[in-house]
Amino acid sequence: MSIINLSFIQITIILFFGISGLWFWIDKVLNFGNYLGTKNYSNNQTGEKK
């Protein structure tokens, strides 16, 4: 019983950190993409104004 409970706790911790880490990287990538998108958009706007 103790081994099953221990493995269940370990699996829960691994899943929790794995999901949180995956969400962190997804959020980071999306923010980076938005930054590039706004940067390119602002550059295009300044290019058109020139």
C-alpha positions, 0 to 999 in steps of 0.5 A: 500500500505504501509503495502504491501511495508513494508512486501515486504522489510522485506521479501527481507531483511530476504531472503538476510540475510538467503541466505547469512547466509546459504552460510556462513555456507556451505562455513564453512562446506566445508572448515572444510571438506577440512581441515579434508581431507588434515589432514587425507591425510598428516597423511596417507602420513607420516604413509606410509613414516614411 
